[in-house]
């Protein structure tokens, strides 16, 4: 069982590791409030964080498939979405 850690108590490095590891952000978003200004946004935002509700068995299957892959659960989901979009809408335009 995963214990919930309040993001307000996490260091920047802990937050980055949590999100890079594909952690479930639903608890973080549930009570989210605007925070202090973190400075100027980067010129280009490479990815946007989004939330999706999935059955627990699906998440377990994704985690088992991801194993120790660096992309983890998020990487598998991105790949599946890209493949779906390529089949149904054609390749992405840069």
Phi and psi in radians as a Rosetta constraint file:
Dihedral C 1 N 2 CA 2 C 2 CIRCULARHARMONIC -1.510 0.35
Dihedral N 2 CA 2 C 2 N 3 CIRCULARHARMONIC 2.343 0.35
Dihedral C 2 N 3 CA 3 C 3 CIRCULARHARMONIC -1.583 0.35
Dihedral N 3 CA 3 C 3 N 4 CIRCULARHARMONIC 2.498 0.35
Dihedral C 3 N 4 CA 4 C 4 CIRCULARHARMONIC -1.491 0.35
Dihedral N 4 CA 4 C 4 N 5 CIRCULARHARMONIC 2.225 0.35
Dihedral C 4 N 5 CA 5 C 5 CIRCULARHARMONIC -1.927 0.35
Dihedral N 5 CA 5 C 5 N 6 CIRCULARHARMONIC 2.258 0.35
Dihedral C 5 N 6 CA 6 C 6 CIRCULARHARMONIC -1.106 0.35
Dihedral N 6 CA 6 C 6 N 7 CIRCULARHARMONIC 2.134 0.35
Dihedral C 6 N 7 CA 7 C 7 CIRCULARHARMONIC -1.094 0.35
Dihedral N 7 CA 7 C 7 N 8 CIRCULARHARMONIC -0.385 0.35
Dihedral C 7 N 8 CA 8 C 8 CIRCULARHARMONIC -1.202 0.35
Dihedral N 8 CA 8 C 8 N 9 CIRCULARHARMONIC -0.290 0.35
Dihedral C 8 N 9 CA 9 C 9 CIRCULARHARMONIC -1.735 0.35
Dihedral N 9 CA 9 C 9 N 10 CIRCULARHARMONIC -0.077 0.35
Dihedral C 9 N 10 CA 10 C 10 CIRCULARHARMONIC -1.474 0.35
Dihedral N 10 CA 10 C 10 N 11 CIRCULARHARMONIC 2.529 0.35
Dihedral C 10 N 11 CA 11 C 11 CIRCULARHARMONIC -1.327 0.35
Dihedral N 11 CA 11 C 11 N 12 CIRCULARHARMONIC 2.930 0.35
Dihedral C 11 N 12 CA 12 C 12 CIRCULARHARMONIC -1.011 0.35
Dihedral N 12 CA 12 C 12 N 13 CIRCULARHARMONIC -0.741 0.35
Dihedral C 12 N 13 CA 13 C 13 CIRCULARHARMONIC -1.115 0.35
Dihedral N 13 CA 13 C 13 N 14 CIRCULARHARMONIC -0.692 0.35
Dihedral C 13 N 14 CA 14 C 14 CIRCULARHARMONIC -1.137 0.35
Dihedral N 14 CA 14 C 14 N 15 CIRCULARHARMONIC -0.718 0.35
Dihedral C 14 N 15 CA 15 C 15 CIRCULARHARMONIC -1.105 0.35
Dihedral N 15 CA 15 C 15 N 16 CIRCULARHARMONIC -0.789 0.35
Dihedral C 15 N 16 CA 16 C 16 CIRCULARHARMONIC -1.062 0.35
Dihedral N 16 CA 16 C 16 N 17 CIRCULARHARMONIC -0.800 0.35
Dihedral C 16 N 17 CA 17 C 17 CIRCULARHARMONIC -1.095 0.35
Dihedral N 17 CA 17 C 17 N 18 CIRCULARHARMONIC -0.700 0.35
Dihedral C 17 N 18 CA 18 C 18 CIRCULARHARMONIC -1.081 0.35
Dihedral N 18 CA 18 C 18 N 19 CIRCULARHARMONIC -0.865 0.35
Dihedral C 18 N 19 CA 19 C 19 CIRCULARHARMONIC -1.226 0.35
Dihedral N 19 CA 19 C 19 N 20 CIRCULARHARMONIC -0.675 0.35
Dihedral C 19 N 20 CA 20 C 20 CIRCULARHARMONIC -1.131 0.35
Dihedral N 20 CA 20 C 20 N 21 CIRCULARHARMONIC -0.510 0.35
Dihedral C 20 N 21 CA 21 C 21 CIRCULARHARMONIC -1.398 0.35
Dihedral N 21 CA 21 C 21 N 22 CIRCULARHARMONIC 0.026 0.35
Dihedral C 21 N 22 CA 22 C 22 CIRCULARHARMONIC 1.334 0.35
Dihedral N 22 CA 22 C 22 N 23 CIRCULARHARMONIC 0.461 0.35
Dihedral C 22 N 23 CA 23 C 23 CIRCULARHARMONIC -1.064 0.35
Dihedral N 23 CA 23 C 23 N 24 CIRCULARHARMONIC 2.667 0.35
Dihedral C 23 N 24 CA 24 C 24 CIRCULARHARMONIC -1.279 0.35
Dihedral N 24 CA 24 C 24 N 25 CIRCULARHARMONIC 2.089 0.35
Dihedral C 24 N 25 CA 25 C 25 CIRCULARHARMONIC -1.724 0.35
Dihedral N 25 CA 25 C 25 N 26 CIRCULARHARMONIC 0.079 0.35
Dihedral C 25 N 26 CA 26 C 26 CIRCULARHARMONIC -1.043 0.35
Dihedral N 26 CA 26 C 26 N 27 CIRCULARHARMONIC -0.697 0.35
Dihedral C 26 N 27 CA 27 C 27 CIRCULARHARMONIC -1.190 0.35
Dihedral N 27 CA 27 C 27 N 28 CIRCULARHARMONIC -0.591 0.35
Dihedral C 27 N 28 CA 28 C 28 CIRCULARHARMONIC -1.193 0.35
Dihedral N 28 CA 28 C 28 N 29 CIRCULARHARMONIC -0.653 0.35
Dihedral C 28 N 29 CA 29 C 29 CIRCULARHARMONIC -1.387 0.35
Dihedral N 29 CA 29 C 29 N 30 CIRCULARHARMONIC -0.474 0.35
Dihedral C 29 N 30 CA 30 C 30 CIRCULARHARMONIC -0.960 0.35
Dihedral N 30 CA 30 C 30 N 31 CIRCULARHARMONIC -0.772 0.35
Dihedral C 30 N 31 CA 31 C 31 CIRCULARHARMONIC -1.933 0.35
Dihedral N 31 CA 31 C 31 N 32 CIRCULARHARMONIC 0.398 0.35
Dihedral C 31 N 32 CA 32 C 32 CIRCULARHARMONIC -1.167 0.35
Dihedral N 32 CA 32 C 32 N 33 CIRCULARHARMONIC 2.449 0.35
Dihedral C 32 N 33 CA 33 C 33 CIRCULARHARMONIC -2.347 0.35
Dihedral N 33 CA 33 C 33 N 34 CIRCULARHARMONIC 2.688 0.35
Dihedral C 33 N 34 CA 34 C 34 CIRCULARHARMONIC -1.013 0.35
Dihedral N 34 CA 34 C 34 N 35 CIRCULARHARMONIC 2.423 0.35
Dihedral C 34 N 35 CA 35 C 35 CIRCULARHARMONIC -1.886 0.35
Dihedral N 35 CA 35 C 35 N 36 CIRCULARHARMONIC -2.967 0.35
Dihedral C 35 N 36 CA 36 C 36 CIRCULARHARMONIC -1.209 0.35
Dihedral N 36 CA 36 C 36 N 37 CIRCULARHARMONIC 2.739 0.35
Dihedral C 36 N 37 CA 37 C 37 CIRCULARHARMONIC -1.120 0.35
Dihedral N 37 CA 37 C 37 N 38 CIRCULARHARMONIC 2.239 0.35
Dihedral C 37 N 38 CA 38 C 38 CIRCULARHARMONIC -1.694 0.35
Dihedral N 38 CA 38 C 38 N 39 CIRCULARHARMONIC 0.184 0.35
Dihedral C 38 N 39 CA 39 C 39 CIRCULARHARMONIC 1.811 0.35
Dihedral N 39 CA 39 C 39 N 40 CIRCULARHARMONIC -3.051 0.35
Dihedral C 39 N 40 CA 40 C 40 CIRCULARHARMONIC -1.172 0.35
Dihedral N 40 CA 40 C 40 N 41 CIRCULARHARMONIC 2.386 0.35
Dihedral C 40 N 41 CA 41 C 41 CIRCULARHARMONIC -1.225 0.35
Dihedral N 41 CA 41 C 41 N 42 CIRCULARHARMONIC 2.623 0.35
Dihedral C 41 N 42 CA 42 C 42 CIRCULARHARMONIC -1.115 0.35
Dihedral N 42 CA 42 C 42 N 43 CIRCULARHARMONIC 2.731 0.35
Dihedral C 42 N 43 CA 43 C 43 CIRCULARHARMONIC -1.072 0.35
Dihedral N 43 CA 43 C 43 N 44 CIRCULARHARMONIC -0.614 0.35
Dihedral C 43 N 44 CA 44 C 44 CIRCULARHARMONIC -2.287 0.35
Dihedral N 44 CA 44 C 44 N 45 CIRCULARHARMONIC 2.295 0.35
Dihedral C 44 N 45 CA 45 C 45 CIRCULARHARMONIC -1.751 0.35
Dihedral N 45 CA 45 C 45 N 46 CIRCULARHARMONIC 1.930 0.35
Dihedral C 45 N 46 CA 46 C 46 CIRCULARHARMONIC -1.224 0.35
Dihedral N 46 CA 46 C 46 N 47 CIRCULARHARMONIC -0.561 0.35
Dihedral C 46 N 47 CA 47 C 47 CIRCULARHARMONIC -2.541 0.35
Dihedral N 47 CA 47 C 47 N 48 CIRCULARHARMONIC 2.673 0.35
Dihedral C 47 N 48 CA 48 C 48 CIRCULARHARMONIC -2.032 0.35
Dihedral N 48 CA 48 C 48 N 49 CIRCULARHARMONIC 2.292 0.35
Dihedral C 48 N 49 CA 49 C 49 CIRCULARHARMONIC -1.368 0.35
Dihedral N 49 CA 49 C 49 N 50 CIRCULARHARMONIC 2.313 0.35
Dihedral C 49 N 50 CA 50 C 50 CIRCULARHARMONIC -2.374 0.35
Dihedral N 50 CA 50 C 50 N 51 CIRCULARHARMONIC 2.744 0.35
Dihedral C 50 N 51 CA 51 C 51 CIRCULARHARMONIC -1.990 0.35
Dihedral N 51 CA 51 C 51 N 52 CIRCULARHARMONIC 2.486 0.35
Dihedral C 51 N 52 CA 52 C 52 CIRCULARHARMONIC -2.374 0.35
Dihedral N 52 CA 52 C 52 N 53 CIRCULARHARMONIC 2.453 0.35
Dihedral C 52 N 53 CA 53 C 53 CIRCULARHARMONIC -1.616 0.35
Dihedral N 53 CA 53 C 53 N 54 CIRCULARHARMONIC 2.173 0.35
Dihedral C 53 N 54 CA 54 C 54 CIRCULARHARMONIC -2.225 0.35
Dihedral N 54 CA 54 C 54 N 55 CIRCULARHARMONIC 2.593 0.35
Dihedral C 54 N 55 CA 55 C 55 CIRCULARHARMONIC -1.067 0.35
Dihedral N 55 CA 55 C 55 N 56 CIRCULARHARMONIC 2.550 0.35
Dihedral C 55 N 56 CA 56 C 56 CIRCULARHARMONIC -1.032 0.35
Dihedral N 56 CA 56 C 56 N 57 CIRCULARHARMONIC -0.609 0.35
Dihedral C 56 N 57 CA 57 C 57 CIRCULARHARMONIC -1.137 0.35
Dihedral N 57 CA 57 C 57 N 58 CIRCULARHARMONIC -0.603 0.35
Dihedral C 57 N 58 CA 58 C 58 CIRCULARHARMONIC -1.145 0.35
Dihedral N 58 CA 58 C 58 N 59 CIRCULARHARMONIC -0.753 0.35
Dihedral C 58 N 59 CA 59 C 59 CIRCULARHARMONIC -1.123 0.35
Dihedral N 59 CA 59 C 59 N 60 CIRCULARHARMONIC -0.710 0.35
Dihedral C 59 N 60 CA 60 C 60 CIRCULARHARMONIC -1.092 0.35
Dihedral N 60 CA 60 C 60 N 61 CIRCULARHARMONIC -0.727 0.35
Dihedral C 60 N 61 CA 61 C 61 CIRCULARHARMONIC -1.153 0.35
Dihedral N 61 CA 61 C 61 N 62 CIRCULARHARMONIC -0.709 0.35
Dihedral C 61 N 62 CA 62 C 62 CIRCULARHARMONIC -1.089 0.35
Dihedral N 62 CA 62 C 62 N 63 CIRCULARHARMONIC -0.789 0.35
Dihedral C 62 N 63 CA 63 C 63 CIRCULARHARMONIC -1.095 0.35
Dihedral N 63 CA 63 C 63 N 64 CIRCULARHARMONIC -0.700 0.35
Dihedral C 63 N 64 CA 64 C 64 CIRCULARHARMONIC -1.138 0.35
Dihedral N 64 CA 64 C 64 N 65 CIRCULARHARMONIC -0.713 0.35
Dihedral C 64 N 65 CA 65 C 65 CIRCULARHARMONIC -1.193 0.35
Dihedral N 65 CA 65 C 65 N 66 CIRCULARHARMONIC -0.662 0.35
Dihedral C 65 N 66 CA 66 C 66 CIRCULARHARMONIC -1.195 0.35
Dihedral N 66 CA 66 C 66 N 67 CIRCULARHARMONIC -0.648 0.35
Dihedral C 66 N 67 CA 67 C 67 CIRCULARHARMONIC 0.928 0.35
Dihedral N 67 CA 67 C 67 N 68 CIRCULARHARMONIC -2.212 0.35
Dihedral C 67 N 68 CA 68 C 68 CIRCULARHARMONIC -1.725 0.35
Dihedral N 68 CA 68 C 68 N 69 CIRCULARHARMONIC 0.250 0.35
Dihedral C 68 N 69 CA 69 C 69 CIRCULARHARMONIC -1.032 0.35
Dihedral N 69 CA 69 C 69 N 70 CIRCULARHARMONIC 2.388 0.35
Dihedral C 69 N 70 CA 70 C 70 CIRCULARHARMONIC -1.027 0.35
Dihedral N 70 CA 70 C 70 N 71 CIRCULARHARMONIC -0.655 0.35
Dihedral C 70 N 71 CA 71 C 71 CIRCULARHARMONIC -1.233 0.35
Dihedral N 71 CA 71 C 71 N 72 CIRCULARHARMONIC -0.427 0.35
Dihedral C 71 N 72 CA 72 C 72 CIRCULARHARMONIC 1.049 0.35
Dihedral N 72 CA 72 C 72 N 73 CIRCULARHARMONIC -2.765 0.35
Dihedral C 72 N 73 CA 73 C 73 CIRCULARHARMONIC -0.996 0.35
Dihedral N 73 CA 73 C 73 N 74 CIRCULARHARMONIC -0.786 0.35
Dihedral C 73 N 74 CA 74 C 74 CIRCULARHARMONIC -1.078 0.35
Dihedral N 74 CA 74 C 74 N 75 CIRCULARHARMONIC -0.697 0.35
Dihedral C 74 N 75 CA 75 C 75 CIRCULARHARMONIC -1.090 0.35
Dihedral N 75 CA 75 C 75 N 76 CIRCULARHARMONIC -0.717 0.35
Dihedral C 75 N 76 CA 76 C 76 CIRCULARHARMONIC -1.117 0.35
Dihedral N 76 CA 76 C 76 N 77 CIRCULARHARMONIC -0.748 0.35
Dihedral C 76 N 77 CA 77 C 77 CIRCULARHARMONIC -1.140 0.35
Dihedral N 77 CA 77 C 77 N 78 CIRCULARHARMONIC -0.747 0.35
Dihedral C 77 N 78 CA 78 C 78 CIRCULARHARMONIC -1.047 0.35
Dihedral N 78 CA 78 C 78 N 79 CIRCULARHARMONIC -0.770 0.35
Dihedral C 78 N 79 CA 79 C 79 CIRCULARHARMONIC -1.089 0.35
Dihedral N 79 CA 79 C 79 N 80 CIRCULARHARMONIC -0.778 0.35
Dihedral C 79 N 80 CA 80 C 80 CIRCULARHARMONIC -1.102 0.35
Dihedral N 80 CA 80 C 80 N 81 CIRCULARHARMONIC -0.719 0.35
Dihedral C 80 N 81 CA 81 C 81 CIRCULARHARMONIC -1.155 0.35
Dihedral N 81 CA 81 C 81 N 82 CIRCULARHARMONIC -0.770 0.35
Dihedral C 81 N 82 CA 82 C 82 CIRCULARHARMONIC -1.035 0.35
Dihedral N 82 CA 82 C 82 N 83 CIRCULARHARMONIC -0.763 0.35
Dihedral C 82 N 83 CA 83 C 83 CIRCULARHARMONIC -1.132 0.35
Dihedral N 83 CA 83 C 83 N 84 CIRCULARHARMONIC -0.715 0.35
Dihedral C 83 N 84 CA 84 C 84 CIRCULARHARMONIC -1.081 0.35
Dihedral N 84 CA 84 C 84 N 85 CIRCULARHARMONIC -0.834 0.35
Dihedral C 84 N 85 CA 85 C 85 CIRCULARHARMONIC -1.127 0.35
Dihedral N 85 CA 85 C 85 N 86 CIRCULARHARMONIC -0.677 0.35
Dihedral C 85 N 86 CA 86 C 86 CIRCULARHARMONIC -1.076 0.35
Dihedral N 86 CA 86 C 86 N 87 CIRCULARHARMONIC -0.714 0.35
Dihedral C 86 N 87 CA 87 C 87 CIRCULARHARMONIC -1.205 0.35
Dihedral N 87 CA 87 C 87 N 88 CIRCULARHARMONIC -0.630 0.35
Dihedral C 87 N 88 CA 88 C 88 CIRCULARHARMONIC -1.814 0.35
Dihedral N 88 CA 88 C 88 N 89 CIRCULARHARMONIC -0.369 0.35
Dihedral C 88 N 89 CA 89 C 89 CIRCULARHARMONIC -2.272 0.35
Dihedral N 89 CA 89 C 89 N 90 CIRCULARHARMONIC -0.008 0.35
Dihedral C 89 N 90 CA 90 C 90 CIRCULARHARMONIC 1.508 0.35
Dihedral N 90 CA 90 C 90 N 91 CIRCULARHARMONIC 2.921 0.35
Dihedral C 90 N 91 CA 91 C 91 CIRCULARHARMONIC -1.055 0.35
Dihedral N 91 CA 91 C 91 N 92 CIRCULARHARMONIC 2.662 0.35
Dihedral C 91 N 92 CA 92 C 92 CIRCULARHARMONIC -1.158 0.35
Dihedral N 92 CA 92 C 92 N 93 CIRCULARHARMONIC 2.543 0.35
Dihedral C 92 N 93 CA 93 C 93 CIRCULARHARMONIC -1.668 0.35
Dihedral N 93 CA 93 C 93 N 94 CIRCULARHARMONIC 2.257 0.35
